[in-house]
Amino acid sequence: MTTPRYLIALAFACAALSAAHAADAASNWTDKCAKCHGQDGKGDTKMGRKLSISDMTDAKVQSTFTDEDAFNAMKRGLADNKGKTTMKAIEGLSDEDMKALVPYVRSLKK
């Protein structure tokens, strides 16, 4: 039995959309996150060191938050136990863009 052409076309279209979404997440990381978190996610930037940003490549660090926690941090920002802002909410990205950043952050884990 042969696979119908429309199913093959649909599979290629889905793969292309998935690749474009991944490229958008990488671009959004560079534009919105890398200044503090670093391009590699280690937080070894001037701002990252100042804010004591966690190393997102560390599996132990990543095990301390859920995907929902990551999304909420992007959407609402983070504050310490005294209420001081430790991470501003990401401005200029849709919820979908922020959701796409979550697997990107997960991919930084070594």
C-alpha positions as CSV (number, residue, x, y, z in Angstrom):
1,M,0.0,0.0,0.0
2,T,1.3,3.4,-0.9
3,T,1.0,6.5,1.2
4,P,-1.4,9.1,-0.2
5,R,0.4,12.2,-1.5
6,Y,-1.6,14.5,0.6
7,L,-0.4,12.7,3.8
8,I,3.2,13.1,2.6
9,A,2.6,16.8,1.9
10,L,1.0,17.2,5.3
11,A,4.0,15.6,7.0
12,F,6.4,17.9,5.2
13,A,4.3,21.0,6.1
14,C,4.2,20.0,9.7
15,A,8.0,19.4,9.8
16,A,8.5,22.8,8.1
17,L,6.3,24.6,10.7
18,S,8.0,22.8,13.5
19,A,11.5,23.9,12.2
20,A,10.2,27.5,11.8
21,H,8.8,27.5,15.3
22,A,12.2,26.2,16.7
23,A,14.0,28.9,14.7
24,D,11.7,31.6,16.2
25,A,12.3,30.3,19.7
26,A,16.1,30.5,19.1
27,S,15.7,34.0,17.7
28,N,13.5,35.1,20.6
29,W,16.0,33.6,23.1
30,T,18.8,35.7,21.5
31,D,16.6,38.8,21.4
32,K,14.9,38.6,24.8
33,C,16.9,36.3,27.1
34,A,20.6,36.0,26.1
35,K,21.6,39.4,27.6
36,C,21.1,38.0,31.1
37,H,21.1,34.2,30.6
38,G,23.8,34.1,27.9
39,Q,23.4,32.6,24.5
40,D,24.4,29.2,25.9
41,G,22.1,29.5,29.0
42,K,24.8,29.4,31.6
43,G,24.1,32.9,32.9
44,D,27.8,33.8,32.5
45,T,27.1,37.4,31.4
46,K,27.7,40.7,33.2
47,M,24.0,40.9,34.1
48,G,23.8,37.2,34.8
49,R,26.6,37.4,37.3
50,K,25.1,40.6,38.9
51,L,21.8,38.8,39.3
52,S,23.3,35.4,40.2
53,I,21.3,33.8,37.4
54,S,21.1,30.0,37.5
55,D,22.8,27.9,34.9
56,M,20.1,26.6,32.6
57,T,22.4,24.0,31.2
58,D,22.5,22.3,34.6
59,A,20.0,19.3,34.9
60,K,19.7,19.9,38.6
61,V,18.6,23.5,38.0
62,Q,16.1,22.5,35.4
63,S,14.7,19.9,37.7
64,T,13.6,22.7,40.1
65,F,11.0,24.1,37.8
66,T,8.1,22.8,35.7
67,D,7.3,23.9,32.2
68,E,4.4,25.9,33.6
69,D,6.8,27.6,36.1
70,A,9.1,28.5,33.2
71,F,6.2,30.0,31.2
72,N,4.9,31.9,34.2
73,A,8.3,33.3,34.9
74,M,8.5,34.6,31.3
75,K,4.9,35.9,31.4
76,R,4.9,37.5,34.9
77,G,8.5,37.8,35.8
78,L,10.1,36.6,39.1
79,A,10.6,38.2,42.5
80,D,12.6,37.2,45.5
81,N,11.1,36.5,48.9
82,K,11.3,40.3,49.7
83,G,9.4,41.2,46.6
84,K,12.4,42.5,44.7
85,T,12.1,41.8,40.9
86,T,14.8,39.3,39.9
87,M,13.5,38.8,36.4
88,K,11.3,41.1,34.4
89,A,8.4,39.7,32.4
90,I,9.2,39.3,28.7
91,E,7.6,42.1,26.8
92,G,6.7,41.9,23.1
93,L,6.2,38.2,22.8
94,S,2.9,36.4,22.6
95,D,1.9,33.5,24.9
96,E,2.6,31.2,22.0
97,D,6.1,32.6,21.6
98,M,6.7,32.1,25.3
99,K,5.4,28.6,25.2
100,A,7.8,27.9,22.4
101,L,10.7,29.1,24.5
102,V,10.0,26.5,27.2
103,P,11.3,23.5,25.1
104,Y,14.1,25.7,23.9
105,V,15.2,26.3,27.5
106,R,14.9,22.6,28.1
107,S,17.1,21.9,25.1
108,L,19.9,23.9,26.8
109,K,20.2,21.1,29.5
110,K,23.5,19.1,29.2
